């Protein structure tokens, strides 16, 4: 047996590193609708977490509150160790968001759009950063083409470049591969996996693509009617429901078949 001596009384213990996202008793009420209803979770740094749920489950509202775009009715949010939204100035430059449903200005070229967003984030040596992203994400052939003239797959890669322009520690993704063909979607997923490994970045992924979630995520949080229905690793959740895929679990939750009733 190995004995470990106690630290000297005058030596402070190392403080544990804060979670990337720490949400406690989060509530958002719109008039009479509780869009988010007493949600609590902590997301470790360097992890990829899936946030699942049907339309109206509260995913988008939760992400908007984490970003400081929507004020919670009650509850507490810390992002990268800072209280949101009060300390958002200390966090916003270290996080970013991507969604294929949010278009960038159509008349501007890809280069112009990335330049604007890079300046907003005060990215040093912006010209070199755009060139690096163009190489990494295969944007070079349409870098000077208007955003409105791009295909769906090209727009998704540009949106990802915008989200990575500041090399964020925290990346929030909303359906990142929606409307993509399988080859392009697989390419985007591999890039996200590589980015997370290289930068020890944290990714929160909202998606309806269950195969994508199974492949990418260390952990899955399932929401329904504003509350957390389940929270665990993909394999553990599938085992609890007695299902072979997350898609089957998703359908069980959406249709009100609880895990106990499936055994």
C-alpha positions as CSV (number, residue, x, y, z in Angstrom):
1,X,0.0,0.0,0.0
2,X,1.3,3.4,-0.9
3,X,0.9,6.3,1.5
4,X,0.5,9.8,0.3
5,X,1.5,12.5,2.7
6,X,-0.9,15.4,3.3
7,X,0.1,18.7,1.8
8,X,1.7,21.2,4.2
9,X,-0.9,23.3,6.0
10,X,0.5,26.5,4.4
11,X,0.3,25.1,0.8
12,X,-3.0,25.9,-0.9
13,X,-4.6,23.0,-2.7
14,X,-4.8,23.4,-6.4
15,X,-8.3,24.6,-7.3
16,X,-10.1,22.3,-9.8
17,X,-10.6,23.8,-13.2
18,X,-14.1,25.1,-13.8
19,X,-16.5,23.4,-16.2
20,X,-16.8,24.7,-19.7
21,X,-20.5,25.2,-19.1
22,X,-22.2,25.1,-15.6
23,X,-25.9,25.6,-15.6
24,X,-28.0,25.4,-12.4
25,X,-31.8,25.5,-12.0
26,X,-32.2,27.4,-15.3
27,X,-35.7,28.6,-16.1
28,X,-37.0,30.6,-19.0
29,X,-40.7,31.6,-19.2
30,X,-42.3,33.3,-22.2
31,X,-45.7,34.6,-20.9
32,X,-47.3,31.4,-19.7
33,X,-44.9,29.0,-21.4
34,X,-42.0,27.5,-19.6
35,X,-39.6,27.0,-22.5
36,X,-36.8,25.8,-20.1
37,X,-37.9,24.4,-16.8
38,X,-35.3,23.9,-14.0
39,X,-32.4,22.6,-16.1
40,X,-29.1,21.7,-14.4
41,X,-26.0,20.3,-16.0
42,X,-22.2,20.7,-16.1
43,X,-20.1,20.1,-19.2
44,X,-16.4,19.2,-18.8
45,X,-13.8,21.0,-20.8
46,X,-12.5,19.1,-23.8
47,X,-15.7,17.1,-24.2
48,X,-18.3,16.8,-26.9
49,X,-21.9,16.8,-25.6
50,X,-25.0,16.2,-27.6
51,X,-28.1,18.2,-26.7
52,X,-31.1,16.3,-28.0
53,X,-34.9,16.8,-28.1
54,X,-37.8,17.3,-30.4
55,X,-39.0,20.7,-31.7
56,X,-40.0,22.8,-28.7
57,X,-37.9,20.8,-26.2
58,X,-36.0,23.9,-25.1
59,X,-32.6,23.2,-26.8
60,X,-32.3,26.4,-28.8
61,X,-33.5,28.6,-25.8
62,X,-30.9,26.9,-23.6
63,X,-28.1,27.5,-26.1
64,X,-29.2,31.2,-26.5
65,X,-29.1,31.7,-22.7
66,X,-25.6,30.1,-22.5
67,X,-24.5,32.5,-25.2
68,X,-26.0,35.4,-23.3
69,X,-28.4,36.3,-26.1
70,X,-31.5,35.5,-24.0
71,X,-31.9,36.4,-20.3
72,X,-33.0,33.6,-18.1
73,X,-36.1,34.1,-15.9
74,X,-34.1,32.5,-13.1
75,X,-31.1,30.2,-12.5
76,X,-27.4,30.5,-12.9
77,X,-25.0,30.1,-15.9
78,X,-21.2,30.0,-15.8
79,X,-19.3,29.7,-19.1
80,X,-15.5,29.1,-19.0
81,X,-15.6,30.1,-15.3
82,X,-17.5,33.4,-15.8
83,X,-21.1,34.3,-14.9
84,X,-23.4,34.9,-17.8
85,X,-24.5,37.4,-18.9
86,X,-22.8,39.7,-16.4
87,X,-19.3,38.7,-17.4
88,X,-20.0,38.0,-21.0
89,X,-17.2,40.4,-22.0
90,X,-14.7,37.9,-20.6
91,X,-16.1,35.0,-22.5
92,X,-17.5,36.0,-25.9
93,X,-14.1,36.2,-27.6
94,X,-13.4,32.6,-26.5
95,X,-16.6,31.0,-27.8
96,X,-18.5,30.8,-31.1
97,X,-21.6,29.5,-32.7
98,X,-22.5,27.8,-35.9
99,X,-25.8,27.0,-37.6
100,X,-26.6,26.4,-41.2
101,X,-29.9,28.2,-40.6
102,X,-28.1,31.5,-39.9
103,X,-27.0,33.0,-43.2
104,X,-24.2,35.5,-43.6
105,X,-24.7,38.5,-45.9
106,X,-25.4,37.1,-49.3
107,X,-23.9,39.9,-51.4
108,X,-20.5,39.8,-49.6
109,X,-17.9,37.3,-50.7
110,X,-16.7,34.6,-48.4
111,X,-13.4,36.5,-47.8
112,X,-15.3,39.7,-47.0
113,X,-17.6,37.9,-44.5
114,X,-14.7,36.1,-42.8
115,X,-12.8,39.4,-42.6
116,X,-15.7,41.2,-40.9
117,X,-16.2,38.4,-38.3
118,X,-12.5,38.2,-37.8
119,X,-12.3,41.9,-37.0
120,X,-15.2,41.6,-34.6
121,X,-13.2,39.0,-32.7
122,X,-10.0,41.0,-33.1
123,X,-8.2,38.0,-34.6
124,X,-4.5,38.7,-35.0
125,X,-2.9,38.3,-38.4
126,X,-6.4,37.9,-39.9
127,X,-5.2,37.4,-43.5
128,X,-3.1,34.4,-42.5
129,X,-6.0,33.0,-40.4
130,X,-8.4,33.2,-43.3
131,X,-5.8,31.5,-45.6
132,X,-5.4,28.7,-43.0
133,X,-9.1,28.2,-42.8
134,X,-9.4,28.2,-46.6
135,X,-6.8,25.4,-46.7
136,X,-8.3,23.4,-43.8
137,X,-11.9,23.6,-45.0
138,X,-11.3,23.6,-48.8
139,X,-12.6,27.1,-49.4
140,X,-10.0,28.4,-51.8
141,X,-11.9,28.0,-55.1
142,X,-14.8,30.1,-53.9
143,X,-13.2,32.4,-51.4
144,X,-14.0,35.4,-53.6
145,X,-17.5,34.3,-54.6
146,X,-20.6,35.9,-53.1
147,X,-22.1,33.9,-50.3
148,X,-25.5,33.9,-52.0
149,X,-24.0,31.9,-54.9
150,X,-22.7,29.0,-52.9
151,X,-24.2,25.5,-52.6
152,X,-25.6,24.3,-49.3
153,X,-22.4,22.3,-48.7
154,X,-20.2,25.3,-49.4
155,X,-22.2,27.5,-47.1
156,X,-21.9,25.0,-44.3
157,X,-18.1,24.9,-44.7
158,X,-18.0,28.8,-44.7
159,X,-20.3,28.8,-41.6
160,X,-17.8,26.5,-39.9
161,X,-14.9,28.7,-40.9
162,X,-16.7,31.7,-39.4
163,X,-17.3,29.7,-36.2
164,X,-13.6,28.8,-36.0
165,X,-12.2,32.2,-37.0
166,X,-11.2,33.0,-33.4
167,X,-10.1,29.4,-32.5
168,X,-12.7,29.2,-29.8
169,X,-12.3,27.1,-26.6
170,X,-16.1,26.6,-26.7
171,X,-18.1,25.8,-29.8
172,X,-21.9,25.7,-29.9
173,X,-23.3,23.9,-32.9
174,X,-26.9,23.8,-34.1
175,X,-27.5,21.0,-36.7
176,X,-24.1,21.5,-38.2
177,X,-24.6,19.0,-41.0
178,X,-28.2,19.6,-41.9
179,X,-29.0,19.4,-45.6
180,X,-25.5,18.0,-46.4
181,X,-24.8,14.9,-48.5
182,X,-23.3,12.0,-46.5
183,X,-19.8,12.6,-47.8
184,X,-19.7,16.3,-47.0
185,X,-21.4,15.6,-43.6
186,X,-18.7,13.0,-42.8
187,X,-16.0,15.5,-43.8
188,X,-17.4,18.1,-41.5
189,X,-17.6,15.7,-38.5
190,X,-14.0,14.6,-39.0
191,X,-12.9,18.2,-39.0
192,X,-14.8,18.9,-35.8
193,X,-13.2,15.8,-34.1
194,X,-9.8,16.9,-35.2
195,X,-10.3,20.5,-34.0
196,X,-11.5,19.3,-30.6
197,X,-8.4,17.1,-30.2
198,X,-5.9,19.7,-31.4
199,X,-7.3,22.5,-29.2
200,X,-8.8,20.6,-26.3
201,X,-12.0,22.5,-27.2
202,X,-15.4,21.9,-25.8
203,X,-18.3,21.3,-28.2
204,X,-22.0,21.4,-27.4
205,X,-23.9,19.9,-30.3
206,X,-27.7,20.2,-30.9
207,X,-28.7,17.8,-33.6
208,X,-31.5,15.6,-34.9
209,X,-29.0,13.3,-36.6
210,X,-28.7,10.5,-34.2
211,X,-25.8,8.7,-36.0
212,X,-23.9,11.9,-35.8
213,X,-24.4,12.2,-32.1
214,X,-23.5,8.6,-31.5
215,X,-20.2,9.1,-33.4
216,X,-19.2,12.4,-32.0
217,X,-20.5,12.7,-28.5
218,X,-19.1,11.5,-25.2
219,X,-22.3,12.4,-23.4
220,X,-26.0,13.0,-24.4
221,X,-28.5,15.3,-22.7
222,X,-32.1,14.6,-23.8
223,X,-34.6,17.4,-23.2
224,X,-38.4,17.2,-23.4
225,X,-40.9,20.0,-22.7
226,X,-38.1,22.2,-21.2
227,X,-36.8,19.6,-18.8
228,X,-33.9,17.0,-18.9
229,X,-35.3,13.6,-19.6
230,X,-32.0,11.7,-19.5
231,X,-28.3,12.5,-19.3
232,X,-25.5,9.9,-19.8
233,X,-23.1,8.4,-22.3
234,X,-24.8,7.3,-25.5
235,X,-24.1,3.6,-24.8
236,X,-25.5,3.8,-21.3
237,X,-28.7,5.6,-22.4
238,X,-29.3,3.0,-25.2
239,X,-28.8,0.2,-22.6
240,X,-31.3,1.7,-20.2
241,X,-34.0,1.9,-22.8
242,X,-33.1,-1.5,-24.2
243,X,-32.4,0.0,-27.7
244,X,-29.7,-0.4,-30.2
245,X,-29.6,3.1,-31.5
246,X,-30.1,6.6,-30.2
247,X,-32.8,7.2,-32.9
248,X,-34.9,4.5,-31.2
249,X,-34.4,6.1,-27.8
250,X,-35.3,9.5,-29.3
251,X,-38.6,8.1,-30.6
252,X,-39.3,6.5,-27.3
253,X,-38.8,9.8,-25.5
254,X,-40.8,11.8,-28.1
255,X,-43.7,9.4,-27.9
256,X,-43.8,9.1,-24.1
257,X,-42.5,5.6,-23.8
258,X,-40.4,5.7,-20.6
259,X,-37.4,3.4,-20.1
260,X,-39.1,1.5,-17.3
261,X,-42.1,0.7,-19.5
262,X,-39.8,-0.8,-22.2
263,X,-38.4,-3.6,-20.0
